[in-house]
C-alpha cells in the first residue's frame, strides 16, 4: 500500500473516530497521568498498521494529529487544523474515557502510550507536541491548493492551449469549471475546478462561503456519492467561520476513481451543519 493510501485510510478513520468519541467526568490523582499535550505516534486500521516513518512524513507536511487534555476534564483534538472538543474521565491510572457528542471511546495508558480504540481503528498517542513545519496542507488539511497542480511535490505545472494545466509527464491536472451549485441564506458553494492533486487523486476544488451567523462545517454526506454509477465516498471536511469562505479540495481515492478522465457523472450531497449543535443546516445536491 502506498504512503498516500495509508494516509487516506488513517485520516478517514481519524475523522470517523472523532465523530464517535465519548467520555464522562472523572477525578483523583490518576487524572494527572492524562493531563498534557499528546501527539499521534501510531495508527492501526483493521489490523494494518501505519509506520512511524509515514506519520513523521505526514507531520513534516503539516498533516498532524494532536490532542490536548486539560485538568478541567475537557480535551481538544486537532486533526490537520480541524479542531474538536469534548470531555474526559480518568477511571484509573491506566484507563480513561473520552467523550464527544454524547458517545464514548475507552482509552488505555500503558508505558506512556495513550491508546484510543473504536470499531477496528486504533490511535496511539505519546506526550509531546508536533514541531512546526514550513510545509502546509492547504485550507482543508488536504494536500491541495486552489490554483496549482501540486503542493509539497516537485512537479512543475505548465499551461496548455485548452485552458487546462498539466504536470511533468503530461498528466492533466486542472480543468476550470466555475459552476455555482448552491446559494441560499446559509452558504454559497461553487465548483472552482476539477483536477488531480499532488498524489494523483482526482477531485474538485470547492469555494464554500458561510453566509450565516454560525460556525459551520461542510462534509461530503456519507453514502450519497457516486461516480458514473459506482458508489464511492469522497474526502471533504471543512469548517468555515461566519462571513468567511474557504477553498477546499473534495478528493476521490484513485482506488475508486483511477484517473481524472474517469471522474464523470458525479452525484451526491454536500451537508452543512452547525458546529455548536451539530444540527444540519442544509443539504445541497452535487451533480456534475
MILOTOR-462156 format. One record per residue (C-alpha): residue in one letter; chain; x, y, z negated. Coordinates in steps of 0.02 Angstrom, whole numbers, plus 50000, padded with zeros to 5 digits. Layout:
// MILOTOR-462156
ATOM   residu   chaine      c1      c2      c3
ATOM        A        A       X       Y       Z
...
// end
This chain:
// MILOTOR-462156
ATOM   residu   chaine      c1      c2      c3
ATOM        X        A   50000   50000   50000
ATOM        X        A   50068   50172   50047
ATOM        X        A   50104   50307   49919
ATOM        X        A   49957   50407   49985
ATOM        X        A   49838   50259   49968
ATOM        X        A   49894   50234   49787
ATOM        X        A   49862   50419   49753
ATOM        X        A   49692   50408   49836
ATOM        X        A   49640   50261   49729
ATOM        X        A   49715   50338   49573
ATOM        X        A   49639   50511   49592
ATOM        X        A   49468   50447   49642
ATOM        X        A   49470   50337   49487
ATOM        X        A   49529   50482   49378
ATOM        X        A   49381   50589   49433
ATOM        X        A   49260   50444   49407
ATOM        X        A   49333   50407   49236
ATOM        X        A   49323   50589   49184
ATOM        X        A   49138   50591   49225
ATOM        X        A   49105   50443   49110
ATOM        X        A   49221   50484   48966
ATOM        X        A   49145   50481   48793
ATOM        X        A   49177   50506   48608
ATOM        X        A   49108   50571   48445
ATOM        X        A   49180   50659   48294
ATOM        X        A   49317   50599   48178
ATOM        X        A   49444   50642   48047
ATOM        X        A   49576   50584   47924
ATOM        X        A   49764   50582   47935
ATOM        X        A   49752   50461   48081
ATOM        X        A   49695   50606   48189
ATOM        X        A   49868   50682   48181
ATOM        X        A   49931   50542   48293
ATOM        X        A   49823   50604   48436
ATOM        X        A   49838   50793   48424
ATOM        X        A   49951   50869   48555
ATOM        X        A   49982   50881   48742
ATOM        X        A   49986   50721   48845
ATOM        X        A   50034   50684   49025
ATOM        X        A   49989   50538   49137
ATOM        X        A   50131   50410   49146
ATOM        X        A   50039   50255   49206
ATOM        X        A   49886   50205   49306
ATOM        X        A   49806   50039   49346
ATOM        X        A   49658   50012   49461
ATOM        X        A   49578   49839   49462
ATOM        X        A   49744   49759   49414
ATOM        X        A   49851   49859   49536
ATOM        X        A   49974   49975   49451
ATOM        X        A   50038   50142   49515
ATOM        X        A   50225   50155   49496
ATOM        X        A   50313   50285   49390
ATOM        X        A   50401   50346   49548
ATOM        X        A   50233   50379   49632
ATOM        X        A   50172   50476   49480
ATOM        X        A   50334   50577   49475
ATOM        X        A   50319   50618   49659
ATOM        X        A   50139   50668   49631
ATOM        X        A   50193   50786   49490
ATOM        X        A   50329   50862   49599
ATOM        X        A   50194   50910   49724
ATOM        X        A   50084   50990   49591
ATOM        X        A   49962   50843   49580
ATOM        X        A   49972   50817   49392
ATOM        X        A   49851   50745   49264
ATOM        X        A   49866   50809   49086
ATOM        X        A   49764   50805   48926
ATOM        X        A   49767   50923   48776
ATOM        X        A   49697   50850   48614
ATOM        X        A   49659   50979   48480
ATOM        X        A   49638   50971   48291
ATOM        X        A   49459   51037   48301
ATOM        X        A   49406   50871   48382
ATOM        X        A   49395   50944   48556
ATOM        X        A   49503   50900   48705
ATOM        X        A   49527   50957   48883
ATOM        X        A   49587   50861   49035
ATOM        X        A   49664   50944   49186
ATOM        X        A   49658   50845   49347
ATOM        X        A   49760   50941   49476
ATOM        X        A   49688   51107   49419
ATOM        X        A   49511   51044   49387
ATOM        X        A   49476   51071   49202
ATOM        X        A   49350   50971   49099
ATOM        X        A   49325   50960   48913
ATOM        X        A   49241   50856   48779
ATOM        X        A   49257   50793   48600
ATOM        X        A   49354   50651   48519
ATOM        X        A   49358   50546   48361
ATOM        X        A   49501   50452   48280
ATOM        X        A   49435   50286   48215
ATOM        X        A   49606   50230   48152
ATOM        X        A   49790   50262   48181
ATOM        X        A   49779   50157   48339
ATOM        X        A   49601   50176   48403
ATOM        X        A   49500   50329   48455
ATOM        X        A   49352   50376   48563
ATOM        X        A   49340   50518   48690
ATOM        X        A   49176   50597   48749
ATOM        X        A   49122   50696   48900
ATOM        X        A   48940   50721   48949
ATOM        X        A   48875   50605   48813
ATOM        X        A   48966   50449   48871
ATOM        X        A   49114   50369   48786
ATOM        X        A   49277   50283   48829
ATOM        X        A   49384   50195   48698
ATOM        X        A   49567   50238   48680
ATOM        X        A   49711   50141   48603
ATOM        X        A   49875   50213   48540
ATOM        X        A   50023   50094   48539
ATOM        X        A   50208   50140   48530
ATOM        X        A   50172   50319   48580
ATOM        X        A   50067   50272   48732
ATOM        X        A   49884   50325   48732
ATOM        X        A   49780   50213   48845
ATOM        X        A   49604   50252   48907
ATOM        X        A   49514   50112   49000
ATOM        X        A   49345   50101   49085
ATOM        X        A   49269   49995   49223
ATOM        X        A   49434   49919   49279
ATOM        X        A   49528   50084   49278
ATOM        X        A   49666   50111   49151
ATOM        X        A   49756   50277   49120
ATOM        X        A   49910   50288   49009
ATOM        X        A   49973   50450   48932
ATOM        X        A   50128   50498   48834
ATOM        X        A   50153   50659   48737
ATOM        X        A   50234   50796   48839
ATOM        X        A   50195   50922   48975
ATOM        X        A   50224   50918   49161
ATOM        X        A   50367   51030   49219
ATOM        X        A   50317   51175   49330
ATOM        X        A   50335   51136   49514
ATOM        X        A   50357   51250   49663
ATOM        X        A   50253   51130   49767
ATOM        X        A   50065   51156   49768
ATOM        X        A   49914   51053   49807
ATOM        X        A   49801   51185   49881
ATOM        X        A   49645   51263   49805
ATOM        X        A   49556   51099   49779
ATOM        X        A   49701   50993   49717
ATOM        X        A   49705   50902   49884
ATOM        X        A   49860   50919   49989
ATOM        X        A   49788   51031   50124
ATOM        X        A   49778   51214   50170
ATOM        X        A   49651   51311   50268
ATOM        X        A   49759   51361   50413
ATOM        X        A   49903   51240   50437
ATOM        X        A   49934   51060   50478
ATOM        X        A   50043   51018   50330
ATOM        X        A   50086   51072   50153
ATOM        X        A   50235   50991   50073
ATOM        X        A   50285   50894   50229
ATOM        X        A   50420   50937   50355
ATOM        X        A   50315   50930   50513
ATOM        X        A   50305   51093   50611
ATOM        X        A   50137   51142   50686
ATOM        X        A   50129   51205   50865
ATOM        X        A   49985   51276   50966
ATOM        X        A   49902   51206   51121
ATOM        X        A   49803   51288   51260
ATOM        X        A   49636   51221   51200
ATOM        X        A   49645   51304   51029
ATOM        X        A   49695   51152   50929
ATOM        X        A   49855   51131   50829
ATOM        X        A   49969   50981   50842
ATOM        X        A   50112   50921   50734
ATOM        X        A   50275   50847   50796
ATOM        X        A   50236   50685   50882
ATOM        X        A   50081   50756   50968
ATOM        X        A   49951   50711   50836
ATOM        X        A   49805   50831   50843
ATOM        X        A   49792   50920   50675
ATOM        X        A   49666   51063   50684
ATOM        X        A   49504   51087   50782
ATOM        X        A   49421   51256   50740
ATOM        X        A   49234   51244   50704
ATOM        X        A   49163   51395   50610
ATOM        X        A   48989   51323   50575
ATOM        X        A   48882   51378   50426
ATOM        X        A   48781   51232   50358
ATOM        X        A   48708   51312   50201
ATOM        X        A   48662   51489   50150
ATOM        X        A   48546   51523   50002
ATOM        X        A   48545   51608   49832
ATOM        X        A   48663   51476   49762
ATOM        X        A   48800   51465   49892
ATOM        X        A   48861   51476   50069
ATOM        X        A   48950   51327   50146
ATOM        X        A   49048   51343   50309
ATOM        X        A   49140   51208   50405
ATOM        X        A   49300   51301   50449
ATOM        X        A   49390   51166   50548
ATOM        X        A   49418   50981   50574
ATOM        X        A   49595   50916   50552
ATOM        X        A   49714   50783   50492
ATOM        X        A   49810   50829   50335
ATOM        X        A   49994   50802   50298
ATOM        X        A   49964   50618   50258
ATOM        X        A   49864   50585   50416
ATOM        X        A   49693   50576   50332
ATOM        X        A   49559   50662   50436
ATOM        X        A   49432   50783   50363
ATOM        X        A   49355   50956   50362
ATOM        X        A   49410   51121   50288
ATOM        X        A   49260   51198   50199
ATOM        X        A   49236   51377   50139
ATOM        X        A   49114   51375   49992
ATOM        X        A   49054   51540   49919
ATOM        X        A   48970   51542   49748
ATOM        X        A   48828   51669   49758
ATOM        X        A   48757   51626   49588
ATOM        X        A   48799   51694   49414
ATOM        X        A   48860   51523   49355
ATOM        X        A   49020   51425   49374
ATOM        X        A   48978   51284   49495
ATOM        X        A   49060   51128   49564
ATOM        X        A   49035   51060   49739
ATOM        X        A   49054   50873   49772
ATOM        X        A   49026   50751   49913
ATOM        X        A   48873   50661   49845
ATOM        X        A   48915   50478   49818
ATOM        X        A   48833   50353   49934
ATOM        X        A   48766   50481   50059
ATOM        X        A   48905   50499   50187
ATOM        X        A   48926   50400   50347
ATOM        X        A   49043   50416   50496
ATOM        X        A   48975   50354   50661
ATOM        X        A   48855   50242   50566
ATOM        X        A   48983   50173   50441
ATOM        X        A   48955   50214   50257
ATOM        X        A   49108   50299   50181
ATOM        X        A   49143   50411   50030
ATOM        X        A   49249   50566   50065
ATOM        X        A   49350   50659   49934
ATOM        X        A   49282   50828   49879
ATOM        X        A   49278   50906   49705
ATOM        X        A   49289   51096   49700
ATOM        X        A   49247   51218   49559
ATOM        X        A   49203   51397   49606
ATOM        X        A   49176   51541   49485
ATOM        X        A   49030   51664   49505
ATOM        X        A   49051   51782   49652
ATOM        X        A   49207   51691   49715
ATOM        X        A   49243   51574   49859
ATOM        X        A   49360   51429   49888
ATOM        X        A   49431   51346   50042
ATOM        X        A   49446   51160   50012
ATOM        X        A   49478   51002   50111
ATOM        X        A   49350   50861   50117
ATOM        X        A   49452   50711   50174
ATOM        X        A   49415   50534   50228
ATOM        X        A   49539   50395   50193
ATOM        X        A   49616   50329   50354
ATOM        X        A   49569   50157   50288
ATOM        X        A   49391   50209   50329
ATOM        X        A   49422   50330   50473
ATOM        X        A   49579   50283   50568
ATOM        X        A   49605   50447   50661
ATOM        X        A   49538   50621   50690
ATOM        X        A   49458   50563   50853
ATOM        X        A   49353   50438   50756
ATOM        X        A   49283   50571   50638
ATOM        X        A   49119   50591   50733
ATOM        X        A   48933   50586   50694
ATOM        X        A   48966   50630   50512
ATOM        X        A   48814   50639   50397
ATOM        X        A   48799   50661   50210
ATOM        X        A   48752   50778   50067
ATOM        X        A   48857   50907   49977
ATOM        X        A   48792   50930   49799
ATOM        X        A   48821   51089   49698
ATOM        X        A   48795   51078   49510
ATOM        X        A   48806   51193   49358
ATOM        X        A   48972   51169   49267
ATOM        X        A   48895   51200   49097
ATOM        X        A   48737   51095   49106
ATOM        X        A   48783   50976   49249
ATOM        X        A   48611   51012   49322
ATOM        X        A   48602   51000   49511
ATOM        X        A   48576   51173   49586
ATOM        X        A   48569   51123   49769
ATOM        X        A   48590   50978   49889
ATOM        X        A   48648   51026   50064
ATOM        X        A   48643   50909   50214
ATOM        X        A   48809   50892   50305
ATOM        X        A   48786   50841   50487
ATOM        X        A   48918   50866   50620
// end
